[in-house]
Amino acid sequence: MWNYEKRLQYPVNITQTNPQIAQVIISQFGGPDGELSASMRYLSQRYTMPYREVAGLLTDIGTEELAHMEMICAIVYQLTKDLSPEEIKASGFDKYYVDHTLALWPQAAGGIPFNACEFQSKGDPITDLTENLAAEQKARSTYDNILRLVKDQEVADPIRFLRAREIVHFQRFGEGLRIVQDHLDSRNFYAANPAFDCRK
């Protein structure tokens, strides 16, 4: 069970609309390396994680990713709030607008809708944690790309915060992987599986 605090993890206060920037940032809502897929990945993986400490880590980070999704949605909303039809058409936001008006809908920057195939949950602790390490680096790279494109400090500031959290999550998943590797046994193997690799 979660307790919801009615505040963003980091403040988002954007005073100037910019639908062109919104079209880029929306990828971190519903894109392949976005916050929605991250939260679903970690919160799904926790059920089959055999070590309570690492399952707790997945719950913690998955929950924080929900908060990050909320921040991304707030950014996109504030960048597109109260746009006129002329501004929408001139910015190229008209294709999105036709289907969703100015509502938030998870998609990648290229317009591809969110799909659960964008995240993996395998049930093998090493496989899942390695997936998570890669996911955090891909998200960090996406934030790097956004920061190369966005110069408005009201937008860039919360994006820098989110980028920094991806780095922390990468480090924490590395700690989780070390915990798992310290417990390798016949049920949690890495180098060899006697059931598959030994000839009878």
GROMACS elastic network, one bead per residue, 0.5 to 0.9 nm:
[ bonds ]
;  ai    aj funct       b0    kb
    2    63     6  0.85560   500
    4     7     6  0.86246   500
    5     8     6  0.80989   500
    7    10     6  0.82700   500
    7    11     6  0.81331   500
    8    11     6  0.58598   500
    8    12     6  0.76133   500
    8    67     6  0.69716   500
    8    68     6  0.84093   500
    8    70     6  0.72119   500
    8    71     6  0.63690   500
    8    74     6  0.87484   500
    9    64     6  0.85861   500
    9    67     6  0.63888   500
    9    68     6  0.74864   500
    9    70     6  0.87427   500
    9    71     6  0.74801   500
   10    68     6  0.88450   500
   10    71     6  0.74786   500
   10   158     6  0.66229   500
   10   161     6  0.75332   500
   10   162     6  0.87804   500
   11    71     6  0.81020   500
   11   158     6  0.71231   500
   12    71     6  0.70689   500
   12    74     6  0.68308   500
   12    75     6  0.64731   500
   12    78     6  0.84459   500
   12   154     6  0.75527   500
   12   155     6  0.77060   500
   12   157     6  0.85520   500
   12   158     6  0.65237   500
   13    74     6  0.88436   500
   13    75     6  0.81086   500
   13    78     6  0.77835   500
   13   154     6  0.66049   500
   13   155     6  0.81710   500
   14    17     6  0.74339   500
   14    75     6  0.72915   500
   14    78     6  0.59895   500
   14    79     6  0.69313   500
   14   154     6  0.54832   500
   14   155     6  0.66085   500
   15    78     6  0.76256   500
   15    79     6  0.81605   500
   15   154     6  0.77689   500
   16    78     6  0.80537   500
   16    79     6  0.67887   500
   16   154     6  0.87268   500
   17    21     6  0.88787   500
   17    22     6  0.87617   500
   17    78     6  0.65698   500
   17    80     6  0.55752   500
   17    81     6  0.68586   500
   17    82     6  0.84773   500
   17    83     6  0.76332   500
   18    21     6  0.56163   500
   18    22     6  0.64543   500
   18    76     6  0.89697   500
   18    78     6  0.86427   500
   18    80     6  0.63463   500
   18    83     6  0.89733   500
   18    91     6  0.82123   500
   19    23     6  0.62238   500
   19    24     6  0.88661   500
   19    76     6  0.80475   500
   19    79     6  0.58443   500
   19    80     6  0.53802   500
   19    83     6  0.83325   500
   19    87     6  0.82363   500
   19    88     6  0.72296   500
   19    91     6  0.62676   500
   19    92     6  0.80020   500
   19    93     6  0.62935   500
   20    23     6  0.53159   500
   20    24     6  0.69407   500
   20    79     6  0.86907   500
   20    91     6  0.57919   500
   20    92     6  0.71615   500
   20    93     6  0.70548   500
   21    24     6  0.52628   500
   21    25     6  0.62985   500
   21    26     6  0.86505   500
   21    76     6  0.82694   500
   21    79     6  0.74800   500
   21   146     6  0.87651   500
   21   149     6  0.82333   500
   21   150     6  0.69911   500
   21   155     6  0.88951   500
   22    25     6  0.51118   500
   22    26     6  0.59189   500
   22    27     6  0.89779   500
   22    75     6  0.75481   500
   22    76     6  0.50194   500
   22    77     6  0.80999   500
   22    78     6  0.88143   500
   22    79     6  0.59069   500
   22    80     6  0.69813   500
   22    93     6  0.88132   500
   22   109     6  0.88385   500
   23    26     6  0.55492   500
   23    27     6  0.75326   500
   23    76     6  0.79838   500
   23    92     6  0.88732   500
   23    93     6  0.72846   500
   23    96     6  0.87848   500
   23   108     6  0.85106   500
   23   109     6  0.56854   500
   23   110     6  0.83445   500
   23   111     6  0.86690   500
   24    27     6  0.60825   500
   24    28     6  0.83597   500
   24   108     6  0.81273   500
   24   109     6  0.50591   500
   24   110     6  0.83285   500
   24   146     6  0.71221   500
   24   149     6  0.87367   500
   25    28     6  0.58096   500
   25    29     6  0.76010   500
   25    72     6  0.72347   500
   25    75     6  0.79938   500
   25    76     6  0.68785   500
   25   108     6  0.86636   500
   25   109     6  0.70669   500
   25   143     6  0.87360   500
   25   146     6  0.69462   500
   26    29     6  0.51745   500
   26    30     6  0.67164   500
   26    31     6  0.74518   500
   26    34     6  0.86195   500
   26    72     6  0.70997   500
   26    73     6  0.75919   500
   26    75     6  0.87359   500
   26    76     6  0.64331   500
   26   104     6  0.86747   500
   26   105     6  0.85573   500
   26   106     6  0.72782   500
   26   107     6  0.66363   500
   26   108     6  0.63564   500
   26   109     6  0.60154   500
   27    30     6  0.54450   500
   27    32     6  0.76046   500
   27    33     6  0.77958   500
   27    34     6  0.62131   500
   27    35     6  0.89662   500
   27   106     6  0.77897   500
   27   107     6  0.60321   500
   27   110     6  0.79456   500
   27   111     6  0.85813   500
   27   142     6  0.86319   500
   28    31     6  0.56206   500
   28    32     6  0.80637   500
   28    33     6  0.66467   500
   28    35     6  0.57417   500
   28    36     6  0.78136   500
   28    69     6  0.75567   500
   28    72     6  0.67248   500
   28    73     6  0.89907   500
   28   106     6  0.87417   500
   28   107     6  0.84711   500
   28   108     6  0.73238   500
   28   109     6  0.83417   500
   28   139     6  0.78736   500
   28   142     6  0.78393   500
   28   143     6  0.82416   500
   29    33     6  0.86696   500
   29    34     6  0.51799   500
   29    35     6  0.55404   500
   29    36     6  0.57921   500
   29    37     6  0.83054   500
   29    68     6  0.87844   500
   29    69     6  0.58401   500
   29    70     6  0.85502   500
   29    72     6  0.61609   500
   29    73     6  0.68368   500
   29   104     6  0.89607   500
   29   105     6  0.82088   500
   29   106     6  0.55864   500
   29   107     6  0.67913   500
   29   108     6  0.75151   500
   29   114     6  0.85687   500
   30    33     6  0.80077   500
   30    34     6  0.56714   500
   30    35     6  0.72493   500
   30    36     6  0.60159   500
   30    37     6  0.71902   500
   30    69     6  0.89806   500
   30   105     6  0.75979   500
   30   108     6  0.53969   500
   30   109     6  0.85501   500
   30   112     6  0.85148   500
   30   113     6  0.68080   500
   30   115     6  0.80949   500
   31    35     6  0.82090   500
   31    36     6  0.81630   500
   31    37     6  0.78400   500
   31   106     6  0.72567   500
   31   107     6  0.54071   500
   31   109     6  0.68915   500
   31   110     6  0.86432   500
   31   111     6  0.88182   500
   31   112     6  0.75457   500
   31   113     6  0.75154   500
   31   114     6  0.61414   500
   31   115     6  0.85856   500
   31   118     6  0.81314   500
   32    35     6  0.89916   500
   32    37     6  0.70074   500
   32   107     6  0.86998   500
   32   108     6  0.69077   500
   32   114     6  0.74422   500
   32   115     6  0.81809   500
   32   117     6  0.88259   500
   32   118     6  0.52877   500
   32   119     6  0.77297   500
   32   139     6  0.88922   500
   33    36     6  0.84822   500
   33    37     6  0.67943   500
   33    38     6  0.71816   500
   33   108     6  0.89418   500
   33   118     6  0.76706   500
   33   119     6  0.84912   500
   33   135     6  0.65105   500
   33   136     6  0.81065   500
   33   138     6  0.61239   500
   33   139     6  0.52036   500
   33   140     6  0.89548   500
   33   142     6  0.74864   500
   34    37     6  0.57668   500
   34    38     6  0.63675   500
   34    39     6  0.88906   500
   34    69     6  0.79450   500
   34   108     6  0.82946   500
   34   139     6  0.65068   500
   34   142     6  0.85369   500
   35    39     6  0.60763   500
   35    40     6  0.85754   500
   35    65     6  0.55517   500
   35    66     6  0.68349   500
   35    67     6  0.86703   500
   35    68     6  0.62526   500
   35    69     6  0.50431   500
   35    70     6  0.88330   500
   35    72     6  0.82146   500
   35   139     6  0.82606   500
   36    39     6  0.53671   500
   36    40     6  0.63106   500
   36    41     6  0.85619   500
   36    65     6  0.72867   500
   36    66     6  0.69208   500
   36    68     6  0.86668   500
   36    69     6  0.60952   500
   36   106     6  0.80679   500
   36   114     6  0.85080   500
   37    40     6  0.51845   500
   37    41     6  0.59130   500
   37    42     6  0.86555   500
   37    65     6  0.89086   500
   37   114     6  0.82199   500
   37   115     6  0.84029   500
   37   116     6  0.71930   500
   37   118     6  0.65096   500
   37   119     6  0.56958   500
   37   120     6  0.89974   500
   38    41     6  0.50993   500
   38    42     6  0.62817   500
   38    43     6  0.85129   500
   38    61     6  0.87963   500
   38    62     6  0.68038   500
   38    65     6  0.63793   500
   38    66     6  0.84345   500
   38   119     6  0.71805   500
   38   132     6  0.82570   500
   38   135     6  0.74632   500
   38   136     6  0.83158   500
   38   139     6  0.89692   500
   39    42     6  0.55006   500
   39    43     6  0.60260   500
   39    44     6  0.83811   500
   39    59     6  0.89541   500
   39    61     6  0.75488   500
   39    63     6  0.65847   500
   39    64     6  0.77217   500
   39    66     6  0.57797   500
   39    69     6  0.84269   500
   40    43     6  0.52828   500
   40    44     6  0.58826   500
   40    45     6  0.84354   500
   40    62     6  0.70118   500
   40    65     6  0.87775   500
   40    66     6  0.87421   500
   40   116     6  0.84944   500
   40   119     6  0.75517   500
   41    44     6  0.53660   500
   41    45     6  0.61418   500
   41    46     6  0.88349   500
   41    58     6  0.89369   500
   41    62     6  0.75501   500
   41   118     6  0.89883   500
   41   119     6  0.55790   500
   41   120     6  0.61632   500
   41   121     6  0.62625   500
   41   128     6  0.89512   500
   41   132     6  0.81780   500
   42    45     6  0.51028   500
   42    46     6  0.62877   500
   42    55     6  0.89956   500
   42    57     6  0.88958   500
   42    58     6  0.51630   500
   42    59     6  0.67323   500
   42    60     6  0.88804   500
   42    61     6  0.71146   500
   42    63     6  0.85777   500
   42    65     6  0.89245   500
   42   121     6  0.81119   500
   42   128     6  0.87837   500
   42   132     6  0.78399   500
   43    46     6  0.56040   500
   43    47     6  0.77709   500
   43    55     6  0.89803   500
   43    58     6  0.63215   500
   43    59     6  0.57248   500
   43    60     6  0.87943   500
   43    61     6  0.83885   500
   43    62     6  0.52993   500
   43    63     6  0.76110   500
   44    47     6  0.63242   500
   44    48     6  0.82878   500
   44    58     6  0.87235   500
   44    59     6  0.89999   500
   44    62     6  0.88423   500
   44   120     6  0.89683   500
   44   121     6  0.66440   500
   45    48     6  0.59853   500
   45    49     6  0.65816   500
   45    55     6  0.79791   500
   45    58     6  0.72513   500
   45    59     6  0.89494   500
   45   120     6  0.84466   500
   45   121     6  0.54842   500
   45   122     6  0.75358   500
   45   123     6  0.67141   500
   45   125     6  0.85556   500
   45   128     6  0.70941   500
   46    49     6  0.51774   500
   46    50     6  0.85636   500
   46    52     6  0.89276   500
   46    54     6  0.78729   500
   46    56     6  0.74809   500
   46    57     6  0.83811   500
   46    58     6  0.56239   500
   46    59     6  0.65434   500
   46   123     6  0.89289   500
   47    50     6  0.81850   500
   47    55     6  0.72161   500
   47   123     6  0.84410   500
   48    51     6  0.89771   500
   48    55     6  0.81702   500
   48   122     6  0.87825   500
   48   123     6  0.54623   500
   48   124     6  0.77578   500
   48   125     6  0.78660   500
   49    52     6  0.73824   500
   49    54     6  0.69019   500
   49    55     6  0.54829   500
   49    58     6  0.87694   500
   49   123     6  0.71005   500
   49   124     6  0.77134   500
   49   125     6  0.59712   500
   49   128     6  0.89099   500
   50    54     6  0.80134   500
   50    55     6  0.73977   500
   50   125     6  0.76405   500
   50   180     6  0.87803   500
   50   188     6  0.89224   500
   51    54     6  0.54666   500
   51    55     6  0.61089   500
   51    56     6  0.85738   500
   51   179     6  0.84441   500
   51   180     6  0.75273   500
   52    56     6  0.59651   500
   52    57     6  0.85025   500
   53    56     6  0.51269   500
   53    57     6  0.63367   500
   53    58     6  0.88889   500
   53   176     6  0.80152   500
   53   179     6  0.85326   500
   54    58     6  0.63097   500
   54    59     6  0.86321   500
   54   173     6  0.85105   500
   54   175     6  0.88289   500
   54   176     6  0.55241   500
   54   177     6  0.83411   500
   54   179     6  0.76030   500
   54   180     6  0.79297   500
   55    58     6  0.50988   500
   55    59     6  0.62931   500
   55    60     6  0.86656   500
   56    60     6  0.60875   500
   56    61     6  0.86166   500
   57    60     6  0.50675   500
   57    61     6  0.61386   500
   57    62     6  0.82977   500
   57   172     6  0.77567   500
   57   173     6  0.78637   500
   57   176     6  0.74648   500
   58    61     6  0.53348   500
   58    62     6  0.57646   500
   58    63     6  0.83136   500
   58   173     6  0.84301   500
   59    62     6  0.51089   500
   59    63     6  0.59744   500
   59    64     6  0.85490   500
   60    63     6  0.52620   500
   60    64     6  0.62901   500
   60    65     6  0.87345   500
   61    65     6  0.61138   500
   61    66     6  0.87508   500
   61   169     6  0.69899   500
   61   172     6  0.89319   500
   62    65     6  0.50790   500
   62    66     6  0.66070   500
   63    66     6  0.52315   500
   63    67     6  0.67726   500
   63    68     6  0.89324   500
   64    67     6  0.50012   500
   64    68     6  0.63338   500
   64    69     6  0.87040   500
   65    69     6  0.61302   500
   65    70     6  0.85534   500
   66    69     6  0.50037   500
   66    70     6  0.63294   500
   66    71     6  0.87882   500
   67    70     6  0.50226   500
   67    71     6  0.64199   500
   67    72     6  0.88520   500
   68    72     6  0.62871   500
   68    73     6  0.86039   500
   68   162     6  0.70158   500
   69    72     6  0.51230   500
   69    73     6  0.61919   500
   69    74     6  0.86003   500
   70    73     6  0.51147   500
   70    74     6  0.61788   500
   70    75     6  0.86913   500
   71    74     6  0.50112   500
   71    75     6  0.62152   500
   71    76     6  0.87096   500
   71   158     6  0.80019   500
   71   162     6  0.88174   500
   72    75     6  0.50635   500
   72    76     6  0.62330   500
   72    77     6  0.84883   500
   72   158     6  0.88588   500
   72   159     6  0.84876   500
   73    76     6  0.51643   500
   73    77     6  0.59470   500
   73    78     6  0.84736   500
   73   104     6  0.67344   500
   74    77     6  0.50510   500
   74    78     6  0.60180   500
   74    79     6  0.84830   500
   75    78     6  0.52405   500
   75    79     6  0.61128   500
   75    80     6  0.87088   500
   75   155     6  0.71641   500
   75   158     6  0.85903   500
   76    79     6  0.51012   500
   76    80     6  0.62800   500
   76    81     6  0.84675   500
   76   104     6  0.77248   500
   77    80     6  0.53113   500
   77    81     6  0.57151   500
   77   102     6  0.75721   500
   77   103     6  0.77475   500
   77   104     6  0.71703   500
   78    81     6  0.52760   500
   78    82     6  0.89005   500
   79    83     6  0.88886   500
   79   155     6  0.88040   500
   80    83     6  0.59051   500
   80    88     6  0.86814   500
   80   102     6  0.67789   500
   81   102     6  0.72327   500
   82   102     6  0.83899   500
   83    86     6  0.80438   500
   83    87     6  0.60232   500
   83    88     6  0.63563   500
   83   102     6  0.84596   500
   84    87     6  0.51910   500
   84    88     6  0.62368   500
   84    89     6  0.86941   500
   85    88     6  0.50211   500
   85    89     6  0.61521   500
   85    90     6  0.85494   500
   85    94     6  0.82091   500
   86    89     6  0.52458   500
   86    90     6  0.60606   500
   86    91     6  0.85544   500
   87    90     6  0.51455   500
   87    91     6  0.60357   500
   87    92     6  0.86404   500
   87    93     6  0.83466   500
   88    91     6  0.54192   500
   88    92     6  0.64127   500
   88    93     6  0.50890   500
   88    94     6  0.53949   500
   88    97     6  0.75644   500
   89    92     6  0.54450   500
   89    93     6  0.61592   500
   89    94     6  0.50642   500
   89    95     6  0.85575   500
   90    93     6  0.77153   500
   90    94     6  0.81944   500
   91    94     6  0.76322   500
   92    95     6  0.70230   500
   92    96     6  0.85349   500
   93    96     6  0.55919   500
   93    97     6  0.61602   500
   93    98     6  0.88468   500
   94    98     6  0.60642   500
   94    99     6  0.88812   500
   94   101     6  0.86838   500
   95    98     6  0.54386   500
   95    99     6  0.70610   500
   95   100     6  0.89295   500
   96    99     6  0.56158   500
   96   100     6  0.60433   500
   96   101     6  0.70896   500
   96   102     6  0.81376   500
   96   111     6  0.79450   500
   97   100     6  0.51506   500
   97   102     6  0.60643   500
   97   103     6  0.83808   500
   98   101     6  0.58984   500
  100   103     6  0.55336   500
  100   104     6  0.74262   500
  100   105     6  0.70781   500
  101   104     6  0.87452   500
  102   105     6  0.89598   500
  105   113     6  0.82762   500
  105   114     6  0.86765   500
  106   112     6  0.88352   500
  106   113     6  0.61728   500
  106   114     6  0.54610   500
  107   110     6  0.78534   500
  107   111     6  0.57249   500
  107   112     6  0.54238   500
  107   114     6  0.50231   500
  107   115     6  0.86958   500
  108   111     6  0.52551   500
  108   112     6  0.52095   500
  108   113     6  0.63124   500
  108   114     6  0.70068   500
  109   112     6  0.74047   500
  110   113     6  0.89611   500
  112   115     6  0.86823   500
  114   117     6  0.86294   500
  114   118     6  0.76647   500
  115   118     6  0.58225   500
  115   119     6  0.84040   500
  116   119     6  0.60053   500
  116   120     6  0.83051   500
  117   120     6  0.70736   500
  119   131     6  0.88274   500
  119   135     6  0.87405   500
  120   128     6  0.75013   500
  120   131     6  0.74174   500
  120   132     6  0.89363   500
  121   124     6  0.83976   500
  121   127     6  0.86939   500
  121   128     6  0.63035   500
  121   131     6  0.86602   500
  122   125     6  0.80952   500
  122   127     6  0.68494   500
  122   128     6  0.60947   500
  123   126     6  0.88926   500
  123   127     6  0.77298   500
  123   128     6  0.68136   500
  124   127     6  0.52770   500
  124   128     6  0.60058   500
  124   129     6  0.85403   500
  124   188     6  0.78126   500
  125   128     6  0.52437   500
  125   129     6  0.60725   500
  125   130     6  0.84566   500
  125   177     6  0.79626   500
  125   180     6  0.70087   500
  125   188     6  0.76146   500
  126   129     6  0.52550   500
  126   130     6  0.59755   500
  126   131     6  0.84220   500
  126   177     6  0.65946   500
  126   180     6  0.71105   500
  126   181     6  0.77932   500
  126   188     6  0.84037   500
  126   189     6  0.87003   500
  126   190     6  0.75479   500
  127   130     6  0.52584   500
  127   131     6  0.61395   500
  127   132     6  0.86789   500
  128   132     6  0.62222   500
  128   133     6  0.87559   500
  129   133     6  0.61991   500
  129   134     6  0.86591   500
  129   173     6  0.64080   500
  129   174     6  0.78869   500
  129   176     6  0.74054   500
  129   177     6  0.60997   500
  130   133     6  0.50878   500
  130   134     6  0.63596   500
  130   135     6  0.85702   500
  130   173     6  0.82270   500
  130   174     6  0.84713   500
  130   177     6  0.76358   500
  131   134     6  0.52544   500
  131   135     6  0.61039   500
  131   136     6  0.87649   500
  132   136     6  0.61642   500
  132   137     6  0.86236   500
  132   169     6  0.88830   500
  132   170     6  0.76714   500
  132   173     6  0.69622   500
  133   136     6  0.53635   500
  133   137     6  0.64951   500
  133   138     6  0.88137   500
  133   169     6  0.81066   500
  133   170     6  0.53912   500
  133   171     6  0.82524   500
  133   173     6  0.61735   500
  133   174     6  0.70630   500
  134   137     6  0.51638   500
  134   138     6  0.61746   500
  134   139     6  0.86325   500
  134   170     6  0.81775   500
  135   138     6  0.50824   500
  135   139     6  0.61477   500
  135   140     6  0.85369   500
  135   170     6  0.85154   500
  136   139     6  0.50999   500
  136   140     6  0.61059   500
  136   141     6  0.85993   500
  136   166     6  0.54334   500
  136   167     6  0.70898   500
  136   169     6  0.67322   500
  136   170     6  0.55901   500
  137   141     6  0.61245   500
  137   142     6  0.85981   500
  137   166     6  0.71753   500
  137   167     6  0.74872   500
  137   170     6  0.70431   500
  138   141     6  0.50208   500
  138   142     6  0.62264   500
  138   143     6  0.87112   500
  139   143     6  0.62803   500
  139   144     6  0.85746   500
  139   163     6  0.77045   500
  139   166     6  0.67989   500
  140   143     6  0.51073   500
  140   144     6  0.61690   500
  140   145     6  0.86934   500
  140   162     6  0.83889   500
  140   163     6  0.54250   500
  140   164     6  0.79844   500
  140   165     6  0.87187   500
  140   166     6  0.57228   500
  140   167     6  0.70103   500
  141   145     6  0.62523   500
  141   146     6  0.86762   500
  141   163     6  0.84501   500
  142   145     6  0.50213   500
  142   146     6  0.62552   500
  142   147     6  0.86648   500
  142   163     6  0.86745   500
  143   147     6  0.61367   500
  143   148     6  0.85970   500
  143   159     6  0.67203   500
  143   160     6  0.75895   500
  143   162     6  0.76960   500
  143   163     6  0.57014   500
  144   147     6  0.51671   500
  144   148     6  0.63311   500
  144   149     6  0.89102   500
  144   160     6  0.85874   500
  144   163     6  0.74540   500
  145   148     6  0.50939   500
  145   149     6  0.65551   500
  145   150     6  0.87759   500
  146   149     6  0.51877   500
  146   150     6  0.59579   500
  146   156     6  0.82758   500
  146   159     6  0.79571   500
  147   150     6  0.51235   500
  147   151     6  0.71334   500
  147   156     6  0.63155   500
  147   159     6  0.73546   500
  147   160     6  0.76678   500
  148   151     6  0.76668   500
  150   153     6  0.80354   500
  150   155     6  0.73157   500
  150   156     6  0.63330   500
  151   154     6  0.87679   500
  151   155     6  0.78168   500
  151   156     6  0.65644   500
  152   155     6  0.55088   500
  152   156     6  0.60025   500
  152   157     6  0.85256   500
  153   157     6  0.55818   500
  153   158     6  0.87119   500
  154   157     6  0.57917   500
  154   158     6  0.75076   500
  155   158     6  0.61588   500
  155   159     6  0.65638   500
  155   160     6  0.89611   500
  156   160     6  0.60367   500
  156   161     6  0.86952   500
  157   160     6  0.52090   500
  157   161     6  0.65289   500
  157   162     6  0.89124   500
  158   162     6  0.62967   500
  158   163     6  0.86369   500
  159   162     6  0.50657   500
  159   163     6  0.61592   500
  159   164     6  0.86589   500
  160   163     6  0.50082   500
  160   164     6  0.62160   500
  160   165     6  0.87425   500
  161   164     6  0.51947   500
  161   165     6  0.64463   500
  161   166     6  0.89546   500
  162   165     6  0.51349   500
  162   166     6  0.64920   500
  163   166     6  0.52243   500
  163   167     6  0.67664   500
  164   167     6  0.52736   500
  164   168     6  0.65657   500
  164   169     6  0.88428   500
  165   169     6  0.61023   500
  165   170     6  0.85387   500
  166   169     6  0.50574   500
  166   170     6  0.61630   500
  166   171     6  0.87134   500
  167   170     6  0.50848   500
  167   171     6  0.63961   500
  167   172     6  0.87680   500
  168   171     6  0.51236   500
  168   172     6  0.62329   500
  168   173     6  0.86724   500
  169   173     6  0.60812   500
  169   174     6  0.84824   500
  170   173     6  0.52383   500
  170   174     6  0.62540   500
  170   175     6  0.88256   500
  171   174     6  0.50283   500
  171   175     6  0.64591   500
  171   176     6  0.87921   500
  172   175     6  0.50066   500
  172   176     6  0.62849   500
  172   177     6  0.86879   500
  173   177     6  0.61131   500
  173   178     6  0.86048   500
  174   177     6  0.50716   500
  174   178     6  0.63390   500
  174   179     6  0.87693   500
  175   178     6  0.51427   500
  175   179     6  0.63829   500
  175   180     6  0.88217   500
  176   179     6  0.50901   500
  176   180     6  0.63516   500
  176   181     6  0.86956   500
  177   180     6  0.50812   500
  177   181     6  0.61315   500
  177   182     6  0.85821   500
  178   181     6  0.50345   500
  178   182     6  0.61112   500
  178   183     6  0.88116   500
  179   182     6  0.51728   500
  179   183     6  0.67246   500
  180   183     6  0.52993   500
  180   184     6  0.66897   500
  180   188     6  0.81399   500
  181   184     6  0.53294   500
  181   188     6  0.84584   500
  181   189     6  0.85104   500
  181   190     6  0.81003   500
  183   188     6  0.74185   500
  183   189     6  0.89170   500
  184   187     6  0.75669   500
  184   188     6  0.51186   500
  184   189     6  0.54014   500
  184   190     6  0.72485   500
  185   188     6  0.51088   500
  185   189     6  0.56410   500
  185   190     6  0.87843   500
  186   189     6  0.58530   500
  186   193     6  0.73003   500
  186   194     6  0.77021   500
  187   193     6  0.88458   500
  188   193     6  0.88363   500
  189   192     6  0.63124   500
  189   193     6  0.60701   500
  189   194     6  0.89947   500
  190   193     6  0.72604   500
  192   195     6  0.88369   500
  192   196     6  0.79494   500
  192   197     6  0.64196   500
  192   198     6  0.88243   500
  193   196     6  0.54398   500
  193   197     6  0.56423   500
  193   198     6  0.78059   500
  194   197     6  0.52751   500
  194   198     6  0.53229   500
  194   199     6  0.87683   500
  195   198     6  0.65525   500
  195   199     6  0.88773   500
  196   199     6  0.81036   500
